[in-house]
Amino acid sequence: MGTTKYHIHVPIATLLAMPGGELTGTLSSGTGPELRAMLVCMQAAGKAAFTGGDCDRQDRKGICRGHPQE
């Protein structure tokens, strides 16, 4: 039986509650305002979690469904 790899995820509400410096240190892919805008848009689209990496197997809430490994 093969294993399954999962990308980590962080609840969007947790990220939005972080101070700007902590948020940019956690995600590091933009400025605080840019990251907050991205997260608010994700939340408005029904996502509840930010999944790191290049995950292409997310459920409707944004959580990785797993990637079967051979």
Secondary structure, DSSP 8 states (H G I E B T S, - for coil): ---EE---EEEHHHHHTS-HHHHHHHH-SS-HHHHHHHHHHHHHTT--EEE-SS---B-TTS-B--EE--
